[in-house]
Amino acid sequence: MAKYSYQARDKRGALIKGDMEAADEDTVATALVADNLIPLRIQLVALKEKSALDIDLAQFFTKKHVPLDDMVLFCRQMHALTRSGIPIIRAVLGLSETSKNPYLCEILKDVGRVLGRGTTLSSALKAHRHAFSPLFISMVHVGESTGQLDEAFQQLVMHLEMERDTRKKVKSAFRYPMLVIGAILIAMVVVNLFVIPSFANVFAKFGNELPIASQILLSSSNFFVNYWYVLLIIAVVITAGFLRWTHTPSGALAWDRYKLKLPLIGDLLRRIALSRFTRTFAMLFRSGVPILSALDISAEAIGNLYIESAVKKMRLGIEKGDSLSRTAHASGMFTPLILQMITVGEESGALDKLLTDVSDFYDEETDYEVKGLSAAIEPIMLVFMGIMILVLALGIFLPLWDLGAARH
């Protein structure tokens, strides 16, 4: 992506300046024309070429973002202000002075300046796509077009709250296994660096050949003590390489596909992704967004590139004249329940309601599975811990037992 600066005029002849990230100048011009602006000048600002080994650390540690809690509060305040009849520019500039998030304040001030030139709110938000998703911008655009901007912000509040709950569910699903795995790794390091070397001095005084389990433990401990820096370098290289790989298009797609096949949590992640899609698509469809645009926007809200790519391919089938239910079935991404609801919804004209019901059903199932995830993982972790303790006990105590038997 490259960054372009542009100058354009609106219908009133007012000069509008701004920046936009796009693949080329034609993309910028197309976006401006779609916003009812006449492009005057489009100039390349910056284009950074990345090599295969470049790792952008800023993308991992960036502090400039708008948390969901702040975005929910912003939508709630905009809903209240627009419903009260307060002008949009006054509402935006007022919120820019009261928001606790400095980054959001900076964005709202810029949006307020652009609104002062006569631009619509949705067009002003497009210049900050890093903070406002395509779904957010589309809902605002629909609200402006229908004169129901307050209702659009109300629906965004509901959507963002559900997204916040979904993220909490994902974190809850990963929290317990990650804590257990972390505790096991720390225990292995402590045992190899401190515990086993203490017993090695005792074993050296025996003068007898040690059991296989003890030899394995001593060899492992010696490697940890003498080559710990090698292990650290390997861990850093593997972690950096994995992060770099998952931030490439092919790597991110492959990783998202693999996550759906993980034991215990794969089905849970798939259900969460499908719940996001059905709820987002239902909201957009109910708001009057064209079905092709609704598919593209809701696909980006899924949070899984593998499912997203399959959903976007459905657009091709619909453009050829196929029904939504037929293209959904051909994608192979949806459960029989969703396919049945789409089919019935198309026939009855209640597609948005039925998809919302499906999303609610999956949300309830997700809550139940997250609560039972700890109970399902705990036996596996206990067995693994038991094996580790058994090997450690045999390696340490077998020589001591042999020594006691020799004395008798």
N, C-alpha and C positions, 0 to 999 in steps of 0.2 A: 504494500500500500504506500502511496505517496500523498503528501500534503500539498494542497493547492489553495492559493488565495484567489478570491474572485471579487469582481465588482459587477453589480447588476442593478436594474431599475424595475420597480414594481409598476402596477397599473397606474398609479398616481404620478409616476415619474420620479419618485424619491430614489436617491442613490443608496444602495445597500452594499456593504462590504462584509466579508467574513472569510473563514477558512473551512475547508472540507477535506476529509481523507477519501481518496478514491483511487481506482486503478489507472485511470487516464483522464485527459481533459474532456473527452466526449461524455464520460460518466458524470462529471461535474455539471456540464452543460445540460444533460438530460434531467438531472435532479433539479436544477434551477428552473427549467421550463415547466417541470411538473409542479413546481411551487408558484406558477404564474409569474415568474421573474424573467426579465430579458437580459441574458448574459452580455456584458460589455467587455470584460477582461478576465481571463483565467490564466494564472501564472503558477508554475511549479515552485514550491517553497523548499521542500526537503524530500529527499529520497535516500533511504539508507539501505545499502546492499548488505546482506548478511551472508557470511560464509557458513559452511556446514558445521564448523566448530565453534561459531560464535554463540555465546550464552548471554542473553540479556538479563542480568541480575535484577534490573529494575522491575521486570515483569513479575518477579517472585516477591519483592520486598516493597513494592510501590505503596505509598500511604494515601495517594489521592484516589479516593473512592467515596461513594455515597452509600452508607449502610442501609439495609432494608428498613430498619426502624425509622431512620430519618426520612426515607422516601414515603413510608406509610403516613408519617406525621404531615409531610408536605401535601400529600394528596387529601388528607382529611381537612387540612386548613384551606386548600383550594376549593374543596367541595363546599365548605361552609361559606367562604367568601363569594364564590360565584353564585351560590343559591341566594345570597343576600343582595345580589345585584351590584356588587362593587366592581368597577372596571378592572379588566384583566391586568393592565399595566400597573395599576395602583396596587392590586393584590400581590403581584409578583415582586415588585420593588419593596413592598411592606414586609413580605416574608424574607427577602434577602437581608433585611436588617435585624430580624428576630431569630433566624435559624442558628442553631448551635454548631452546625457543621460548617467550618470555614470554606471548604471546597464547594459545598452546595450554595453558600452565600455568593461566592465568586461566579458560579454558573448563573444564578438567578439575576445578578446584577447585569451580566451580559445579555441575558434573555430580555430583561427590562429595557435595555438600550435598543435592542433590535425591534422590540414591540413599538418603541417610540417612533420608529420610521414607517409604521403602518403595516408591518408584517404580521401574519397570523401567529398564534402561539405554537402550533404544530411545526410551522416552518422555522421558527426561532429555536425550538428544541432540537431540530435535526442537526444543528451545528454542534451539538453536544451528545452525539450518539454513544460516546463512551460512558455516559451517565444515564441516559434515557434509552431504553430498549426500543426496537421497532414496534413491539406491542404497545408500549406506552405512547409513542408518537401516533400510532394509528388510532388508538382509542381517543386521544385528544382531537385528532383530525375529524373523526366521526362526530364527536361531541360538538365541535365547531360547526360542522356542516348541517347538523340537525337542530342546532340551537339548544342542545341539552348537555352543555359542557359540565354542569354540576353532576348530572347522572353519570357521565363518563368518568369523572374523578371518583364517584362513589363505587363504581365497578372496579376501578383500579385499586381502591383501598381493599376491597374484598379479595382481589387477585393477589396483591402483594402480601396480604396477611396469610393467605393459603401458601404462597411461595415460602414465606418465612417459616411456617410450620413444617413444610416439606423438607427444608434444609435442616431443621432441627431433627427430623426423623432420620435423615441420612447420617448426620453426625452421631446420633444415638446408636445407629446400627453399627458404626465403625468404632465407637469409643471403647467398648468393652474388649473386643479382640485386640485392638492396638495396645491397650493398657497391659493386657496379659502378655502379649508378645514382647513388649518393652521390658516388663519385669523379668521375663525369662532370659532375655539377652543380657540385662544387667547382672543377673545372678550368675550366668555363665562366665562373664568377664571377671567378677569378683572371685569366683571359685578358682578359675585358672590362674589368676594373678597373685592371689593371697593365700587361699586355703591349701591347694595342692602343693605349692612349694614348701609349706611348713611340714607336710607329711613326707616330702621327698627326702628331707634331711634324716628323718627317722628310718625310712626304707633303706637309705644308703648304708646304715650301720648293720643291717641284717646280714648282708653279704650273700644272701640266697637269691635265686632267680625269682622274679616277681611274676604273679599271674598276668594273663593277657590283659584283663581289665585295668590293672594297675599300670601296665606299660603304656596302654593307650592314653590313660589320664596324664601320666607324666610327660609323654611326648606332646600331647596337646598343650599342657601347661608350659613346657619349655618353649614351644613355638610362640605362644602368646607373650611370654616374658621377653624373649629375644627378638621377636619380629613384630611387636605390636604396631610399630609405625607403618609396616607394610600393610597390615590389615586395615589400618586407618586410611591409608592412601587408596587402597582398593575400594573401601566403602565410599569414600568421597567421590572417586571416579565413577563408580557404578551409579551412585545417586545423581550426580550431575548429568551423566549420560542418559539416565532414565528420564530426568526432567526435560532435558533437551529433546529427547525422542518424542515425549508426549506433547511437546509444543510444536511439532511438525504436523502438517495436515495428515500424512499417512500414519504417523505414530499415534496421534490423538484418535484417529478413527479406529485403528487396531486395538488400542487400549480400551476404548469405550465398548467395543465389541467383546473383548475378553472379560470385562467386568460383568457383563450379563451372564457369563458362564461360571462365575465363581460359586463354589458351594455355599449354601445357606443364604448368602446375601444377593446372589445373582437375580433370582426371581423377585426379591424385594426391590432391587433397583429398577428392574423392568416395570414392575407395577407402579412405582413412583413416577417413572417417565411417562407411562401411558396415562396416568391420572393427570399429569401436567398437560399433556396434549389435549385430552378430551375436555378438560375444564377451559383451557385457553381457546380452543376452537369453538366451543359452545358460546363463550362470551363474545367472540368476534362475530360469529354467525348471527347471534341474536342482535348485535349492534348494527347489522346491515353491511358489514365488510364483505366484499366479493369473495366467493369461495376460494379462488386461486390465491388471492392475497392472504386470506385467512389461513390457508394451508402453509404458505411460506412463513408467516409470522409465528404461528403456533409451533411449527417445526423447530424454529430457533429457540423457543421457550422450553423445549423438552429437556435439554441438559445432557443429551447423549448423542454424539455425532453419528453413530451407527444407525440409530432409529431415525434421527433427523434426516439423513440422506435418503432413507427409504420413504419417508413421508414426502419429501420434496419430489421424488420420482413419481408420486401419484399425480402430480400436476400434469405430466405428459399425457397420462391416460384420460384425464378430465378434458384436456384441450382437444383430444381426439373424439370426444363425445361420449366417453364411458361415464357411468354413474359413479358416485363417490363410494358406494358399497362395493362395486366391482373392483375398482382400483385399490381399495383398502384390502380386500381379500387377496388380490394379486401381490401386494407388498409383502405378505407373510409376517408382518410385524405385530398384528393385533390379535387379541384373544377372541375366541368364539363369542363371548359376551358382548364385546365392543362391536364386532361385525354384525351381530344380530340387532343391536340397538341402532346402528347406522342404517341398516336395511329398513327396519320398522319406522325409524325417524323420517327417512326419505319418503316412505309411502304415506305416512300420517301427517307430515308437515310439522312434526314436533322434534326435529333433530336436536336442537339446542337443549331442550328439557331432558331428553333421554340421555344425551352425553353427559349432562351435569349429574344425573342420577348415577351413571356408571362411575364418574369421578368420585362421588361421595362414597359409593360402595368400596372402591379401591382404597380410599383414604381410611375407612374403617378397618379394612383388612390389613393395611400397612401398620396402623396403630397396634393391632393385635400381634402381628409378627414381630414388630420391634420389641414389644414387651416380652415375647417368648424367645427372642434371639439369645439373650444371656443364658437362659436355661438350656438352649440347644448347644451352645458353644462350651459351656462349663464342663460337661463330661469329657469332651475332646481334650480340653486343656488339662484337666486332671490326669487323664491317661498319659499325656505327653510329659507332664511334670513327674508323674510316678516313674516313668521309664528313666528320666534323667536322674532322679534320686536313687533308683536301683543301681544304675551304672556307677554313680558316685560312691554309693555305699559299698558295692562289691569291690571297686578299685581301691578303696581306702582300708576297709576292714578285713578283706581276705588275707592280706599279708600279716595283719595283727593276729588273726585266728591261727594262721600257720605257725607263727612264732609261739603262740600259747600252746599249740599242740606239740611242738618240738620240745618245749621245756618239760612237758609231762611225759 
